[in-house]
Amino acid sequence: MHILHTPEALIAYRKTVSGTIGLVPTMGALHAGHLSLVEHARDDNRHVITTIFVNPTQFGQGEDFAAYPRTLDADLQKLADAGVDAVFTPTPDNMYPQGYQTYVTVEHITQQLEGAMRPTHFRGVTTIVNKLFNLAQPTIAYFGQKDAQQVCVIRRMVRDLHIPTEIAIIPTAREADGLAMSSRNVYLSGEQRASAVCLSRGMMRASALYHEGERQPHRLLQAVADEIDNEPLAQIDYIAVNTARTLAPIAVIPDMDWGRGDMPNDDEPLLLSLTVRFGKTRLLDNTLLPHHLNTRAGLTQFLGAG
């Protein structure tokens, strides 16, 4: 496995390989969810490149950039075992040298949900992803469903800038009790970890109501909120329903008056997303409604496809 530390090294490596390239961008602290992306990339492509870079420009003031878990040696071993061909591990100075002043901005769909909570976040995401695409020139890039708005933003950027890379969306990997796998789960205390299962329980409750025919957004959102409110350690940032294709807003807790306030008339698939805090740890999760669309094929067809 090639370990590449600079943009110049990645450019040089890319010139030596031919055939399809699968790219898996990560910030390290790898878990089974990341490795599922690698597995899909390995199955689909002749070569797989993974990146490990904790990107400072997507962290806002007071966020956990300095404390974000960094486990490079363990990560490299996992990637070698998974059959990755090359790993790109630059430093911030490599990617943002002195005098750097160019950023990529996607408008509109970055201004709600995570964008409303973290105003500079997506500018950092789209800038670094665009740079990685330029360097690796992947055939397919792999992203997880858990960061659903990020997926929608990247798909919009790829379409708008005519980037010749396919975006593959892989369903969220979960622990046995339903908690979405996340590098930030290591921050949770034992009690918080037990409480955090309320996110998936709430989404399952809403999915069941939707399957039974419920289409009133306030009832779906309230079902999730009721489940989370049963956990005293959980503090809701937001629970939202958006159209899956475009992220057009429908309703959100705590405001409950965001957007039109009613569902599309034609049962257009929806994205139910939520962010909940446990102490200083902020967890996010989501599901498509109806539930059966939470597959690679369903996510690719609908999530951010508009």
C-alpha positions as CSV (number, residue, x, y, z in Angstrom):
1,M,0.0,0.0,0.0
2,H,1.4,3.4,-1.0
3,I,1.3,6.1,1.7
4,L,1.4,9.6,0.1
5,H,1.9,12.7,2.2
6,T,1.8,15.6,-0.3
7,P,-0.4,16.7,-3.2
8,E,2.6,16.3,-5.5
9,A,3.0,12.6,-4.4
10,L,-0.7,11.9,-5.1
11,I,-0.5,13.5,-8.5
12,A,2.6,11.4,-9.3
13,Y,1.0,8.2,-8.1
14,R,-2.2,8.9,-10.0
15,K,-0.1,9.0,-13.3
16,T,1.1,5.5,-12.7
17,V,-2.3,3.8,-12.5
18,S,-5.0,3.2,-15.1
19,G,-8.5,1.8,-15.0
20,T,-11.3,2.8,-12.6
21,I,-10.4,4.6,-9.4
22,G,-12.5,4.5,-6.3
23,L,-11.9,7.3,-3.8
24,V,-12.9,7.1,-0.1
25,P,-12.4,10.5,1.7
26,T,-12.2,10.2,5.5
27,M,-11.0,12.1,8.5
28,G,-9.5,9.0,10.0
29,A,-10.5,7.3,13.3
30,L,-11.7,4.6,11.1
31,H,-14.6,2.2,12.0
32,A,-16.6,-0.4,10.3
33,G,-18.7,2.2,8.5
34,H,-15.6,3.6,6.8
35,L,-14.5,0.1,5.9
36,S,-17.8,-0.6,4.3
37,L,-17.2,2.3,1.9
38,V,-13.8,0.8,1.2
39,E,-15.4,-2.6,0.5
40,H,-17.8,-1.1,-2.0
41,A,-14.9,0.8,-3.7
42,R,-12.9,-2.4,-3.8
43,D,-15.8,-4.3,-5.4
44,D,-16.4,-1.6,-8.0
45,N,-13.0,-0.4,-9.1
46,R,-9.6,-1.6,-10.2
47,H,-7.8,0.7,-7.7
48,V,-8.8,2.3,-4.4
49,I,-7.5,5.5,-2.9
50,T,-8.4,6.5,0.6
51,T,-7.7,9.9,2.2
52,I,-7.1,10.6,5.9
53,F,-7.3,14.3,6.6
54,V,-8.8,16.2,9.5
55,N,-9.8,19.2,7.5
56,P,-9.6,22.4,9.6
57,T,-11.7,24.5,7.3
58,Q,-14.9,22.5,8.1
59,F,-14.6,23.1,11.8
60,G,-16.1,26.3,13.3
61,Q,-14.8,28.3,16.2
62,G,-15.2,26.3,19.4
63,E,-15.7,23.0,17.6
64,D,-13.6,19.9,18.3
65,F,-10.8,20.2,15.7
66,A,-7.9,19.9,18.1
67,A,-9.6,17.1,20.1
68,Y,-10.9,15.1,17.0
69,P,-9.7,11.5,17.4
70,R,-6.5,10.8,15.4
71,T,-5.4,7.1,15.1
72,L,-3.3,7.1,12.0
73,D,-1.2,4.0,12.7
74,A,-4.3,1.9,13.4
75,D,-6.1,3.4,10.4
76,L,-3.3,2.5,8.0
77,Q,-3.3,-1.1,9.2
78,K,-7.0,-1.4,8.7
79,L,-6.7,0.0,5.2
80,A,-3.8,-2.3,4.3
81,D,-5.9,-5.2,5.5
82,A,-8.8,-4.0,3.4
83,G,-6.8,-4.0,0.3
84,V,-6.5,-0.3,-0.3
85,D,-3.9,0.6,-3.0
86,A,-2.9,4.1,-1.7
87,V,-3.6,6.4,1.2
88,F,-3.2,10.2,1.1
89,T,-2.4,11.7,4.5
90,P,-1.5,15.4,4.0
91,T,-1.0,18.0,6.6
92,P,-3.1,21.3,6.8
93,D,0.0,23.2,5.5
94,N,0.1,20.8,2.5
95,M,-3.5,21.6,1.6
96,Y,-3.7,25.2,2.7
97,P,-0.3,26.7,2.2
98,Q,0.5,30.2,3.2
99,G,-1.4,32.7,1.1
100,Y,-4.2,30.3,0.4
101,Q,-7.4,32.1,-0.6
102,T,-9.6,30.0,-2.8
103,Y,-12.8,28.3,-1.6
104,V,-15.8,26.5,-3.2
105,T,-19.3,27.5,-2.1
106,V,-22.6,25.8,-2.7
107,E,-25.5,28.1,-1.9
108,H,-29.1,27.5,-0.8
109,I,-29.0,23.8,0.3
110,T,-26.1,24.7,2.7
111,Q,-28.1,27.3,4.6
112,Q,-30.3,25.0,6.6
113,L,-30.0,22.0,8.9
114,E,-26.2,21.6,9.6
115,G,-25.5,24.8,7.6
116,A,-27.7,26.8,9.9
117,M,-26.0,25.4,13.0
118,R,-22.4,25.5,11.5
119,P,-22.3,28.4,9.0
120,T,-18.8,27.9,7.7
121,H,-18.9,24.1,7.7
122,F,-19.9,23.3,4.1
123,R,-17.6,25.8,2.5
124,G,-14.8,23.8,4.1
125,V,-16.3,20.5,3.0
126,T,-16.8,21.4,-0.7
127,T,-13.4,23.0,-0.9
128,I,-11.5,20.0,0.4
129,V,-13.6,17.5,-1.6
130,N,-13.1,19.5,-4.8
131,K,-9.3,19.5,-4.1
132,L,-9.3,15.8,-3.5
133,F,-11.2,15.2,-6.7
134,N,-8.7,17.3,-8.6
135,L,-5.8,15.4,-7.2
136,A,-7.1,11.8,-7.3
137,Q,-9.4,12.1,-10.4
138,P,-11.6,9.3,-9.2
139,T,-14.1,7.4,-11.3
140,I,-16.4,7.0,-8.2
141,A,-16.2,8.7,-4.8
142,Y,-17.9,7.0,-1.8
143,F,-19.7,8.8,1.0
144,G,-21.9,7.5,3.8
145,Q,-25.6,8.2,4.2
146,K,-25.1,9.4,7.8
147,D,-23.8,12.8,6.5
148,A,-26.9,13.1,4.3
149,Q,-26.8,16.9,3.8
150,Q,-23.1,16.7,2.9
151,V,-23.9,14.1,0.3
152,C,-26.6,16.4,-1.2
153,V,-24.1,19.3,-1.2
154,I,-21.4,17.3,-2.9
155,R,-23.8,16.0,-5.5
156,R,-24.9,19.6,-6.3
157,M,-21.3,20.7,-6.6
158,V,-20.4,17.8,-8.9
159,R,-23.4,18.6,-11.2
160,D,-22.8,22.4,-11.2
161,L,-19.1,22.2,-11.9
162,H,-19.3,19.3,-14.3
163,I,-16.9,17.2,-12.3
164,P,-16.6,13.8,-14.1
165,T,-16.9,11.7,-10.9
166,E,-19.8,9.5,-9.9
167,I,-21.0,9.8,-6.3
168,A,-21.9,6.5,-4.5
169,I,-24.0,6.7,-1.3
170,I,-23.6,3.8,1.0
171,P,-26.2,3.1,3.8
172,T,-25.3,4.1,7.3
173,A,-23.4,1.4,9.2
174,R,-24.9,0.8,12.6
175,E,-24.0,-0.9,15.9
176,A,-26.0,-4.0,16.9
177,D,-28.4,-1.7,19.0
178,G,-29.0,0.7,16.1
179,L,-26.7,3.5,16.9
180,A,-25.1,5.0,13.8
181,M,-21.3,4.4,13.7
182,S,-19.4,7.6,14.2
183,S,-15.8,8.6,15.1
184,R,-17.4,10.9,17.7
185,N,-19.0,8.0,19.6
186,V,-15.7,7.5,21.5
187,Y,-16.6,10.8,23.3
188,L,-19.7,9.3,24.9
189,S,-19.7,8.1,28.5
190,G,-21.2,4.6,29.2
191,E,-24.5,6.2,30.3
192,Q,-24.6,8.6,27.3
193,R,-23.8,5.7,24.9
194,A,-26.8,3.7,26.3
195,S,-29.0,6.8,25.9
196,A,-27.9,7.6,22.4
197,V,-29.9,4.6,21.0
198,C,-32.9,6.9,21.3
199,L,-32.0,8.5,17.9
200,S,-32.5,5.3,16.0
201,R,-35.5,4.3,18.1
202,G,-37.1,7.7,17.3
203,M,-36.5,7.3,13.5
204,M,-37.9,3.7,13.6
205,R,-41.0,5.0,15.3
206,A,-41.5,7.7,12.6
207,S,-40.8,5.2,9.8
208,A,-43.5,2.9,11.2
209,L,-46.0,5.7,11.3
210,Y,-45.1,6.7,7.8
211,H,-45.6,3.0,6.7
212,E,-49.0,3.0,8.3
213,G,-50.0,6.1,6.2
214,E,-49.1,9.0,8.4
215,R,-48.2,12.1,6.3
216,Q,-48.6,15.0,8.8
217,P,-45.1,16.3,9.4
218,H,-45.8,17.5,12.9
219,R,-46.9,14.0,13.9
220,L,-43.8,12.4,12.4
221,L,-41.5,14.9,14.1
222,Q,-43.3,14.7,17.4
223,A,-43.0,10.9,17.4
224,V,-39.2,11.3,17.1
225,A,-39.1,14.1,19.7
226,D,-41.2,12.0,22.2
227,E,-38.8,9.1,22.0
228,I,-35.7,11.3,22.5
229,D,-37.3,13.4,25.3
230,N,-37.6,10.1,27.3
231,E,-33.8,10.2,27.7
232,P,-32.8,12.9,30.2
233,L,-29.2,13.0,28.8
234,A,-30.4,13.9,25.3
235,Q,-30.8,17.5,24.1
236,I,-32.4,18.0,20.7
237,D,-30.7,20.5,18.3
238,Y,-33.2,19.9,15.6
239,I,-35.4,17.2,14.0
240,A,-36.4,18.0,10.4
241,V,-38.3,16.7,7.4
242,N,-37.1,17.7,3.9
243,T,-37.7,16.5,0.4
244,A,-35.0,13.9,-0.3
245,R,-34.1,15.1,-3.8
246,T,-33.6,18.8,-3.2
247,L,-33.7,19.2,0.6
248,A,-36.6,21.6,0.2
249,P,-37.7,22.3,3.8
250,I,-41.1,20.9,5.1
251,A,-41.0,21.1,8.9
252,V,-38.5,21.3,11.7
253,I,-38.5,21.0,15.5
254,P,-38.0,23.2,17.5
255,D,-39.6,25.8,15.2
256,M,-42.3,23.6,13.7
257,D,-43.2,26.3,11.2
258,W,-40.3,26.0,8.8
259,G,-41.2,25.5,5.2
260,R,-44.6,24.7,3.8
261,G,-45.6,22.6,6.8
262,D,-47.2,19.8,4.7
263,M,-46.0,16.8,2.7
264,P,-45.7,16.7,-1.1
265,N,-48.9,15.3,-2.6
266,D,-47.3,12.5,-4.6
267,D,-45.5,10.7,-1.8
268,E,-42.1,12.0,-3.0
269,P,-39.4,10.4,-0.8
270,L,-38.5,12.4,2.3
271,L,-35.4,12.8,4.4
272,L,-36.0,12.7,8.2
273,S,-32.8,14.0,9.9
274,L,-31.9,14.9,13.5
275,T,-29.1,16.2,15.6
276,V,-28.9,15.5,19.3
277,R,-26.4,16.4,22.0
278,F,-25.2,14.3,24.8
279,G,-23.1,16.6,26.9
280,K,-20.5,18.1,24.6
281,T,-20.9,15.3,22.0
282,R,-23.2,16.1,19.0
283,L,-24.6,13.1,17.1
284,L,-26.5,13.2,13.8
285,D,-28.5,10.6,12.0
286,N,-31.2,10.3,9.3
287,T,-33.4,8.0,7.4
288,L,-35.3,8.1,4.1
289,L,-39.0,7.7,4.2
290,P,-40.2,5.2,3.1
291,H,-37.8,3.0,5.0
292,H,-37.1,0.6,2.1
293,L,-35.3,3.3,0.2
294,N,-32.3,3.2,2.7
295,T,-30.2,1.1,0.3
296,R,-27.4,2.1,-2.0
297,A,-29.8,2.0,-5.0
298,G,-32.5,4.0,-3.2
299,L,-30.2,6.6,-1.8
300,T,-28.5,7.1,-5.2
301,Q,-31.8,7.5,-6.9
302,F,-33.3,10.0,-4.5
303,L,-30.9,11.6,-1.9
304,G,-29.7,14.9,-3.4
305,A,-30.7,13.8,-6.9
306,G,-32.8,16.8,-7.7
